[in-house]
Amino acid sequence: MSRTVLLIEDNPQNRYLATFLLEQSGFTVRSAGDGPQGIELAKSVVPDIILLDIQLPTMDGYAVARLLRGIEDLKRTPIVAVSSYAMVGDEDRALAAGCNAYIEKPIDPETFVAAIARLCAAEQSPQDRP
């Protein structure tokens, strides 16, 4: 069964790499270039997982995560902050905004997809598991 990933990322190169890696592993990827587009797409797609850049134009990823958490259909959807912010406290700030996990950029192609797959599997309810 294909899992749907919503990638909210403004950088075309980062979007391309993440999409390529995920699609090669059987994920379906939908993407948005900014927070407002990502929120609207999340409402219509209701993805299995959301990958969220923190440094976005017009609305930062923290605000996006907080708004996504307020949408009933997305309350249990894992949100993963994917960010080049690597200072002490950045991960805690993302988690406090509603993210479930944090991955630093640049992403490691060797471990990225496995981390996303683990987060998707952790969110499956017992009746959904094979």
Secondary structure, DSSP 8 states (H G I E B T S, - for coil): ---EEEEE-S-HHHHHHHHHHHHHTT-EEEEESSHHHHHHHHHHH--SEEEEESS-SSS-HHHHHHHHHTSGGGTTS-EEEEES--STTHHHHHHHTT-SEEEESS--TTTHHHHHHHHHHHHS-GGG--
